[in-house]
Amino acid sequence: MNIKSLLIGSAAALAVVSGAQAADAIVAAEPEPLEYVRVCDAFGTGYFYIPGTETCLKIGGYVRAQVDIEEVNTAGGSETEIDMWTRAYLTVEAKSDSELGAIGSYFAFQNEGEQNNAVNDAFFLDEAYITVGGFKVGWMYNYWDTGLAGEVDSLGSNLLNAVGYEYSADAFRFGVFIDELNNSAAFENDGVGIEALIGGSFGAVSANLLGGYDFANEDGAIRLIVEAEVGPGTLGVAGIYSSGANAYYSDAEWTIAASYAAKITDKLTLTPGAQYYNDVDFVDGVDAWEVGLTLDYALADGLALKADIQYGEVDGADGVWDGFIRLQRSF
Protein backbone atom coordinates (compact mmCIF):
# COMPACT_ATOMS: atom_id res chain seq x y z
CA MET A 1 0.00 0.00 0.00
CA ASN A 2 1.44 3.30 -1.05
CA ILE A 3 1.14 6.61 0.73
CA LYS A 4 -1.57 7.85 -1.63
CA SER A 5 -3.84 4.88 -0.94
CA LEU A 6 -3.34 5.26 2.84
CA LEU A 7 -4.35 8.92 2.75
CA ILE A 8 -7.46 8.20 0.65
CA GLY A 9 -8.53 5.41 3.04
CA SER A 10 -8.03 7.56 6.12
CA ALA A 11 -10.10 10.37 4.60
CA ALA A 12 -12.94 7.97 3.80
CA ALA A 13 -12.95 6.59 7.37
CA LEU A 14 -13.07 10.06 8.84
CA ALA A 15 -15.98 10.95 6.57
CA VAL A 16 -17.96 7.88 7.77
CA VAL A 17 -17.33 8.67 11.45
CA SER A 18 -18.23 12.34 10.99
CA GLY A 19 -21.47 11.37 9.26
CA ALA A 20 -22.42 9.03 12.09
CA GLN A 21 -21.75 11.69 14.71
CA ALA A 22 -23.83 14.22 12.75
CA ALA A 23 -26.78 11.81 12.65
CA ASP A 24 -26.64 11.23 16.42
CA ALA A 25 -26.29 14.92 17.41
CA ILE A 26 -28.74 16.16 20.16
CA VAL A 27 -30.56 19.34 19.32
CA ALA A 28 -31.73 21.36 22.40
CA ALA A 29 -35.44 22.25 22.36
CA GLU A 30 -36.38 25.90 22.26
CA PRO A 31 -37.53 27.07 25.74
CA GLU A 32 -41.23 27.83 26.00
CA PRO A 33 -41.98 31.51 26.53
CA LEU A 34 -42.45 32.38 30.21
CA GLU A 35 -45.70 34.17 31.07
CA TYR A 36 -44.95 36.82 33.64
CA VAL A 37 -47.58 37.98 36.15
CA ARG A 38 -49.32 41.04 34.77
CA VAL A 39 -50.70 43.92 36.82
CA CYS A 40 -54.48 44.34 36.60
CA ASP A 41 -55.62 47.93 37.08
CA ALA A 42 -59.25 47.46 36.02
CA PHE A 43 -60.52 47.07 39.60
CA GLY A 44 -58.12 49.26 41.56
CA THR A 45 -54.65 48.81 43.01
CA GLY A 46 -53.19 45.53 44.23
CA TYR A 47 -54.73 43.21 41.63
CA PHE A 48 -52.82 40.95 39.22
CA TYR A 49 -53.96 38.57 36.48
CA ILE A 50 -54.01 34.87 37.28
CA PRO A 51 -51.67 33.48 34.56
CA GLY A 52 -53.59 32.09 31.60
CA THR A 53 -56.88 33.80 32.59
CA GLU A 54 -58.55 37.18 32.53
CA THR A 55 -59.40 36.96 36.25
CA CYS A 56 -57.80 39.50 38.54
CA LEU A 57 -56.66 38.42 42.02
CA LYS A 58 -55.84 40.45 45.12
CA ILE A 59 -54.39 39.12 48.37
CA GLY A 60 -54.38 41.21 51.54
CA GLY A 61 -54.75 41.11 55.28
CA TYR A 62 -53.02 42.13 58.47
CA VAL A 63 -51.25 40.95 61.60
CA ARG A 64 -52.36 42.62 64.83
CA ALA A 65 -50.77 42.52 68.28
CA GLN A 66 -52.86 44.06 71.06
CA VAL A 67 -52.84 44.51 74.82
CA ASP A 68 -56.23 45.04 76.50
CA ILE A 69 -56.52 46.75 79.88
CA GLU A 70 -59.84 46.61 81.72
CA GLU A 71 -61.23 47.57 85.11
CA VAL A 72 -63.67 44.94 86.41
CA ASN A 73 -66.08 45.46 89.32
CA THR A 74 -65.86 42.71 91.95
CA ALA A 75 -67.55 42.00 95.28
CA GLY A 76 -64.60 43.60 97.11
CA GLY A 77 -64.38 46.67 94.87
CA SER A 78 -62.60 46.52 91.51
CA GLU A 79 -59.52 45.03 89.89
CA THR A 80 -57.51 45.67 86.74
CA GLU A 81 -57.12 42.88 84.18
CA ILE A 82 -54.49 42.83 81.40
CA ASP A 83 -54.66 40.52 78.41
CA MET A 84 -52.41 40.27 75.33
CA TRP A 85 -53.45 38.57 72.11
CA THR A 86 -52.44 38.44 68.44
CA ARG A 87 -54.60 38.12 65.33
CA ALA A 88 -53.82 36.98 61.78
CA TYR A 89 -56.27 38.04 59.06
CA LEU A 90 -56.11 36.98 55.38
CA THR A 91 -58.31 38.19 52.52
CA VAL A 92 -58.56 36.95 48.92
CA GLU A 93 -60.51 38.77 46.20
CA ALA A 94 -61.09 37.69 42.60
CA LYS A 95 -62.80 39.82 39.94
CA SER A 96 -63.45 39.61 36.21
CA ASP A 97 -65.63 41.22 33.55
CA SER A 98 -68.49 39.29 31.94
CA GLU A 99 -71.67 39.80 29.94
CA LEU A 100 -73.45 40.11 33.32
CA GLY A 101 -71.10 42.85 34.48
CA ALA A 102 -68.24 42.60 36.94
CA ILE A 103 -68.19 39.25 38.78
CA GLY A 104 -66.41 39.11 42.12
CA SER A 105 -65.77 36.79 45.01
CA TYR A 106 -64.30 37.53 48.42
CA PHE A 107 -63.36 35.50 51.45
CA ALA A 108 -61.48 36.21 54.66
CA PHE A 109 -59.96 33.91 57.28
CA GLN A 110 -59.05 34.91 60.82
CA ASN A 111 -57.41 33.38 63.86
CA GLU A 112 -56.27 34.74 67.19
CA GLY A 113 -53.32 33.57 69.23
CA GLU A 114 -54.02 33.70 72.93
CA GLN A 115 -52.99 31.44 75.78
CA ASN A 116 -55.65 28.81 76.64
CA ASN A 117 -57.81 29.96 73.74
CA ALA A 118 -59.53 27.19 71.79
CA VAL A 119 -59.64 29.18 68.54
CA ASN A 120 -55.86 28.86 68.19
CA ASP A 121 -56.34 25.46 66.53
CA ALA A 122 -57.48 26.67 63.11
CA PHE A 123 -58.51 29.65 61.06
CA PHE A 124 -62.23 30.33 60.84
CA LEU A 125 -64.26 31.89 58.05
CA ASP A 126 -64.94 35.57 58.69
CA GLU A 127 -66.65 36.47 55.39
CA ALA A 128 -67.35 34.75 52.05
CA TYR A 129 -69.60 36.17 49.35
CA ILE A 130 -70.20 36.52 45.60
CA THR A 131 -70.97 39.76 43.76
CA VAL A 132 -72.44 40.19 40.28
CA GLY A 133 -72.78 43.87 39.48
CA GLY A 134 -74.76 45.26 42.43
CA PHE A 135 -76.05 41.82 43.45
CA LYS A 136 -74.44 40.25 46.54
CA VAL A 137 -74.99 36.90 48.27
CA GLY A 138 -73.14 34.96 50.97
CA TRP A 139 -71.80 35.18 54.52
CA MET A 140 -71.14 38.86 55.28
CA TYR A 141 -71.16 41.78 57.67
CA ASN A 142 -74.30 43.77 56.94
CA TYR A 143 -75.01 47.52 56.90
CA TRP A 144 -75.33 47.63 60.71
CA ASP A 145 -71.63 46.87 61.10
CA THR A 146 -70.58 50.37 60.03
CA GLY A 147 -70.17 53.13 62.61
CA LEU A 148 -68.48 56.39 63.53
CA ALA A 149 -64.76 57.11 63.70
CA GLY A 150 -63.06 56.07 66.93
CA GLU A 151 -63.80 53.18 69.26
CA VAL A 152 -66.54 54.43 71.59
CA ASP A 153 -69.76 53.94 69.61
CA SER A 154 -71.85 50.76 69.64
CA LEU A 155 -74.30 51.04 66.75
CA GLY A 156 -75.08 47.41 65.92
CA SER A 157 -73.29 44.66 64.01
CA ASN A 158 -74.35 41.46 62.26
CA LEU A 159 -72.39 38.67 60.56
CA LEU A 160 -74.90 36.50 58.73
CA ASN A 161 -76.04 34.90 55.49
CA ALA A 162 -77.83 37.40 53.29
CA VAL A 163 -78.81 38.18 49.71
CA GLY A 164 -79.53 41.61 48.28
CA TYR A 165 -78.84 44.35 45.79
CA GLU A 166 -77.24 47.79 46.03
CA TYR A 167 -77.39 50.58 43.49
CA SER A 168 -74.72 53.25 43.77
CA ALA A 169 -73.98 56.38 41.77
CA ASP A 170 -71.47 59.16 42.36
CA ALA A 171 -73.32 60.73 45.30
CA PHE A 172 -76.21 58.35 45.95
CA ARG A 173 -76.71 54.73 46.96
CA PHE A 174 -79.62 52.49 47.85
CA GLY A 175 -79.56 48.87 48.99
CA VAL A 176 -81.96 46.24 50.30
CA PHE A 177 -81.05 42.83 51.75
CA ILE A 178 -82.90 39.78 53.04
CA ASP A 179 -81.09 38.32 56.06
CA GLU A 180 -81.15 34.88 57.65
CA LEU A 181 -81.24 35.61 61.38
CA ASN A 182 -80.89 32.06 62.74
CA ASN A 183 -77.19 32.59 63.43
CA SER A 184 -77.54 36.05 64.93
CA ALA A 185 -75.24 36.54 67.89
CA ALA A 186 -78.08 38.17 69.82
CA PHE A 187 -80.99 35.82 69.14
CA GLU A 188 -81.50 32.19 68.11
CA ASN A 189 -84.68 32.78 66.14
CA ASP A 190 -85.81 30.68 63.22
CA GLY A 191 -86.67 33.45 60.82
CA VAL A 192 -85.60 36.18 58.47
CA GLY A 193 -85.13 39.91 58.51
CA ILE A 194 -85.05 42.71 55.99
CA GLU A 195 -82.86 45.79 55.97
CA ALA A 196 -82.62 48.76 53.64
CA LEU A 197 -80.23 51.69 53.40
CA ILE A 198 -80.45 54.97 51.53
CA GLY A 199 -77.56 57.40 51.57
CA GLY A 200 -75.94 60.27 49.77
CA SER A 201 -73.23 62.91 49.80
CA PHE A 202 -73.91 66.61 49.56
CA GLY A 203 -70.61 68.44 49.26
CA ALA A 204 -68.77 68.01 52.58
CA VAL A 205 -71.76 66.29 54.24
CA SER A 206 -72.84 62.65 53.93
CA ALA A 207 -75.90 60.94 55.44
CA ASN A 208 -77.05 57.31 55.62
CA LEU A 209 -80.49 56.20 56.84
CA LEU A 210 -80.79 52.50 57.70
CA GLY A 211 -83.74 50.39 58.83
CA GLY A 212 -84.07 46.73 59.77
CA TYR A 213 -87.04 44.55 60.76
CA ASP A 214 -86.83 41.20 62.55
CA PHE A 215 -89.91 39.18 61.57
CA ALA A 216 -89.51 36.53 64.27
CA ASN A 217 -89.37 39.06 67.11
CA GLU A 218 -91.77 41.44 65.33
CA ASP A 219 -89.55 44.40 66.17
CA GLY A 220 -87.09 46.55 64.30
CA ALA A 221 -84.74 49.52 64.47
CA ILE A 222 -83.82 52.59 62.44
CA ARG A 223 -80.47 54.39 62.40
CA LEU A 224 -79.24 57.68 60.98
CA ILE A 225 -75.56 58.60 60.62
CA VAL A 226 -74.51 62.07 59.45
CA GLU A 227 -70.87 63.04 58.88
CA ALA A 228 -69.36 66.37 57.83
CA GLU A 229 -65.91 67.80 57.17
CA VAL A 230 -65.44 70.42 59.88
CA GLY A 231 -62.12 72.19 60.40
CA PRO A 232 -59.17 69.79 60.41
CA GLY A 233 -61.29 66.67 60.82
CA THR A 234 -64.61 64.83 60.41
CA LEU A 235 -67.57 65.26 62.77
CA GLY A 236 -69.97 62.33 62.98
CA VAL A 237 -73.35 62.05 64.74
CA ALA A 238 -75.54 58.93 64.96
CA GLY A 239 -78.92 58.08 66.46
CA ILE A 240 -80.86 54.81 66.79
CA TYR A 241 -84.43 54.00 67.82
CA SER A 242 -85.42 50.37 68.46
CA SER A 243 -89.05 49.29 68.97
CA GLY A 244 -87.98 46.29 71.04
CA ALA A 245 -85.35 43.58 71.41
CA ASN A 246 -84.42 42.38 67.90
CA ALA A 247 -81.47 40.99 65.98
CA TYR A 248 -80.49 44.36 64.49
CA TYR A 249 -80.24 46.47 67.65
CA SER A 250 -81.07 45.57 71.25
CA ASP A 251 -78.65 47.55 73.44
CA ALA A 252 -81.24 50.19 74.36
CA GLU A 253 -84.55 51.70 73.33
CA TRP A 254 -82.73 54.65 71.83
CA THR A 255 -79.18 55.97 71.75
CA ILE A 256 -77.20 58.90 70.40
CA ALA A 257 -73.46 59.01 69.68
CA ALA A 258 -70.91 61.49 68.34
CA SER A 259 -67.20 61.60 67.49
CA TYR A 260 -64.72 64.00 65.94
CA ALA A 261 -61.68 62.63 64.07
CA ALA A 262 -59.18 65.50 64.20
CA LYS A 263 -56.22 65.11 61.84
CA ILE A 264 -53.44 66.74 63.87
CA THR A 265 -50.68 65.91 61.38
CA ASP A 266 -50.35 63.72 58.30
CA LYS A 267 -49.60 60.79 60.61
CA LEU A 268 -51.49 61.59 63.81
CA THR A 269 -55.29 61.54 64.33
CA LEU A 270 -57.07 62.06 67.65
CA THR A 271 -60.72 61.02 67.96
CA PRO A 272 -62.79 61.87 71.05
CA GLY A 273 -66.21 60.26 71.22
CA ALA A 274 -69.26 59.79 73.43
CA GLN A 275 -72.50 57.80 73.50
CA TYR A 276 -75.68 57.90 75.64
CA TYR A 277 -78.10 54.98 76.06
CA ASN A 278 -81.72 55.33 77.20
CA ASP A 279 -83.46 52.31 78.83
CA VAL A 280 -80.52 49.91 78.54
CA ASP A 281 -81.69 46.41 77.52
CA PHE A 282 -85.20 47.92 77.47
CA VAL A 283 -85.29 48.25 81.25
CA ASP A 284 -87.23 51.40 82.17
CA GLY A 285 -85.20 54.00 84.00
CA VAL A 286 -81.79 52.36 83.47
CA ASP A 287 -79.58 54.64 81.38
CA ALA A 288 -75.87 54.58 80.56
CA TRP A 289 -73.15 56.70 79.00
CA GLU A 290 -69.58 56.31 77.80
CA VAL A 291 -66.79 58.64 76.68
CA GLY A 292 -63.40 57.88 75.18
CA LEU A 293 -60.38 59.01 73.20
CA THR A 294 -58.64 57.15 70.36
CA LEU A 295 -55.15 57.88 69.03
CA ASP A 296 -54.08 56.69 65.57
CA TYR A 297 -50.47 57.11 64.45
CA ALA A 298 -49.00 55.94 61.12
CA LEU A 299 -45.51 54.71 61.97
CA ALA A 300 -44.79 53.80 58.35
CA ASP A 301 -46.61 52.74 55.21
CA GLY A 302 -48.67 49.72 56.30
CA LEU A 303 -47.63 49.94 59.97
CA ALA A 304 -50.03 51.65 62.39
CA LEU A 305 -50.21 52.26 66.12
CA LYS A 306 -53.60 52.68 67.83
CA ALA A 307 -54.32 53.44 71.49
CA ASP A 308 -57.74 53.84 73.09
CA ILE A 309 -59.12 54.61 76.55
CA GLN A 310 -62.79 54.73 77.59
CA TYR A 311 -64.87 55.33 80.71
CA GLY A 312 -68.51 54.43 81.16
CA GLU A 313 -71.28 54.19 83.74
CA VAL A 314 -74.61 52.36 83.98
CA ASP A 315 -77.28 53.49 86.43
CA GLY A 316 -77.02 51.50 89.64
CA ALA A 317 -73.41 50.39 89.09
CA ASP A 318 -69.96 51.86 89.55
CA GLY A 319 -68.23 53.32 86.53
CA VAL A 320 -65.44 51.33 84.87
CA TRP A 321 -62.70 52.14 82.38
CA ASP A 322 -60.97 50.07 79.71
CA GLY A 323 -58.55 50.55 76.85
CA PHE A 324 -56.02 48.95 74.56
CA ILE A 325 -52.74 49.47 72.73
CA ARG A 326 -52.48 47.96 69.24
CA LEU A 327 -49.75 47.54 66.64
CA GLN A 328 -50.95 46.43 63.20
CA ARG A 329 -49.09 45.57 59.99
CA SER A 330 -51.45 45.66 57.01
CA PHE A 331 -50.70 44.51 53.46
Salt bridges, closest charged atoms under 4 A:
GLU54 OE2 - ARG38 NH2 3.68
GLU112 OE2 - ARG87 NH2 2.46
GLU151 OE2 - LYS306 NZ 3.70
GLU166 OE1 - ARG173 NH1 3.57
ASP296 OD1 - LYS306 NZ 2.56
